[in-house]
Structures are given as structure tokens and as C-alpha cells.
Amino acid sequence: MEDTKSTTVEIMGREFRIRGTADEQYVREIARYVDTKLREVSQGSSVPVSDRVMVLAALNIADELFQLRRASSEEMATIAKKAESLLTMLDENMSV
């Protein structure tokens, strides 16, 4: 069982204590990414970060994840087809 660690991060000027098993540097990197996304969504607004801004940032991050998953899935399908084709060619050459 991995040890749970606590890391304090700053997002939109507020401190948050994050507990988990991930490396502290990784947690800080993720926090910086979330902070950046929140700032992008709230850019040009003088209103403090609201639930609306947080939800929009979360949707942007989820969209990135889904696009990467889709691209990865399509890439894996292409690789599988190529591998199958190569195996077929190899089988045909071995039986000659």
C-alpha cells in the first residue's frame, strides 16, 4: 500500500491541500495546469472565479482528455490493422 502524501498547491490565488499517493512534483504540475485553464476561462473578467468558470475550465480539460483518448484509440486501431497485415504477409511468405 502506497503512502498518502499531502501537497499544498495554489490555484487562482487560493491554497489547496491535496492528499494522495502521487509524487509532489506531479501534483504541482497538475495544479499549475488547472490554474492556467481557470485563468484562460476567466481572462478579461474582473469577477472572482465562480462555479461557472470552474465548470467551463473542467469541460475544457475533459474535452482535451476525450480528444486525446479518441486519437489514441484511432492510432491503436491503425497499428493493429498494420500488424495484422504484416502477419498475413509473413504467413504467406512462410508457406511458400
N, C-alpha and C positions, 0 to 999 in steps of 0.2 A: 504494500500500500504506500502510495507516494505521500510525502509530507505536504500539508497545506501551508502555503505562504501567504503573507499579506503584503500588498504593494499599494502605496499611496500614489495616485495619479491626479493630474489636473486636467479638467475638461471644461472649456468655456469659463475659465477663471474660478471654478469650484473644485475643491478637493474631494476625491472619492477613494475609499479604501476597498481594494479588490482582493478577495481571497480566492485562492485556487492552487492548483499544482503546477501551473505554467511558470516558466522562467520569468524573472522580474523584468528583464530587458524586453521580452516578447510582450508582456502585459503593457509596458510603457509604449511600445511601438503601436499596439492596437489602440491604446488611449489617444495617442497623437493622431492616428488616422481618423478616429471618431471625432476628435476635436476639429480637425481640418474639415471634415464633411459638415459638421454643425455650423462652422463658420462660413462655409460656402453657401449653405442654405439661408443663413441669416444675414448674409452680406448686404449692406445697404440699408439695413433696418436698424433703427435706434431702439426698437422694442426689445426687452430682455428675451432670452431664449424661452420659448413657450413649448407646450406639449406638441403643438402643430409643427414647429421647427424640428423637434426631436423625431417626430413620426416621419416627416419628409426626409430627414437625413437617414433614418433607418430604412426607408423604402429605397433610397438611392443605393445604400450599401447592399441591400438584399437584391436589387436589380443587378449590380455588379457580380454578385455571387452566382445568380442564376445564369447570367450570360457566360461566365467562366465555366460553369458546370455544363451548359449546353455545348459550348465549344469543345470542351474536353471530351464529352460523350461522342460528338461527331468525329473528333480526331481518333478516338479509340475505335470507332466503327470502321473508319478508313484503314487504320492499321490492321485490324482483324481481317478485313477483306484482302488486303495486300498479302498478309501472312498466309491466308487460305489459298490464294492464287499461287504463291511461291511453293507451298507444299504440294499443290496439284501438279505444278510443273516438275517438281523434284520427283514425285511419284511416277510421272510419265517417263522421265528420263531414266529412272532406276529400272523400270520394267523393259527397257529397250535392250 
